[in-house]
Amino acid sequence: MKKEDTVKLISAEGFEFVVDKEAAMVSQTIHNMLTSPGSFSERQHGEVTFPEISTTILEKICQYFYWHLQFARLYWEQPITLTCNSDVIEFPPTTEWVMGLP
């Protein structure tokens, strides 16, 4: 995969997530940061720093981007559960899971 096809999302703790640009563009905010005219650093470097978003939350956001690309249209037809490295991920997340976030 080429560097221009990816985006680096950086959490408050400095953890870096390298995701497909198409996946990151699910977020309208990230889309605007990366496509706005001008010489914004996000556009030039392909990196977006989120100083107020923890690594745990940003990881779930990245998972959602990929889920959205693959399954958003199907979700309304039937519930979807993803298994990733033996972890079960459901979208939208359950209330219990959300309440357990730090």
N, C-alpha and C positions, 0 to 999 in steps of 0.2 A: 504494500500500500504506500502510495506517495505521501510525502509530508503535507502537501497542499490539500490532500483529501481528508486530513485529520485536524482536530482541534484539541488543544490542551486546556482542560478545565482545572483550576487550582483552588483547593479548599483553603479555609482560614488557617489550618495547621501547615499548609504548604504541600499537601499531598497532591500529586498530579494525576489526572485521569486523561488518557489520550483516547478520544472517541472519534468515530466517523463524523465528518462534517455534516453529512446528511442527517445523522441522528441528532446532533447538537442543534440543528436548525429547526427541530420540533419546537424548541423554545423561541417564541417571537422576540424576546429580549436578546438572546444570543444571536439570533438571525440579524436583528438590527445592528448589533455591535460589529458583526463581521461583514456586513454589506453596505453600511453607511458610507457615503462619499466622504472623502477627506483622508487625512493621515492619522487616524486613530490607531493607537498601539495594538489594540486587539486585532484589528484587520491586518496590520503589517506583520505581526508575529504569530498570528493564529493561536493566541493564548488569551484566556479570560480568567481573571482572578476574582474570587468571591470571598472577600475578607470577613464576611459575617455568616458564611455557610460552612458548617462543620464537615469533616471528611465523611462521617456516617450519612449525613443527609445528602451530600453531593453524590455519594455512591448510589443511593436510591434514585436520585434524579437521573443519573446516567442510565440506570437500569430501566427507568420509565421511558427514556428516549427510545431505546431499542424495542421495548415492548410496544410502544406506540407505533413505530414503523411497521412492526410485524403483525400486530394483532388488534389494533384499535377498531378497525371496521368489523372484526369478528366478535368483539367482546359483547356487543349488545345482543348477539344471537345466543351465546352461551358463555358461562363463566370460564376464565382462563387461569391456569396455574402453570407457572414456569418452574423448572428445576434447574438450578445452576450450582454446580459443585456441591451437590447433596442438600442445598438450601432450597426450600420451597418459597417461591415469590408469587404473591397474588396481586393483581391490579384490578381495580383500585385497591390499595392496602386496607386491611381490616382496621377497625377502630382500636382494637386491642393493641395492634402493632404500632399504630401511630402514637397512642398514649404511652407506650414504652420507650419512645425515642428520648434521648438525653436533651 
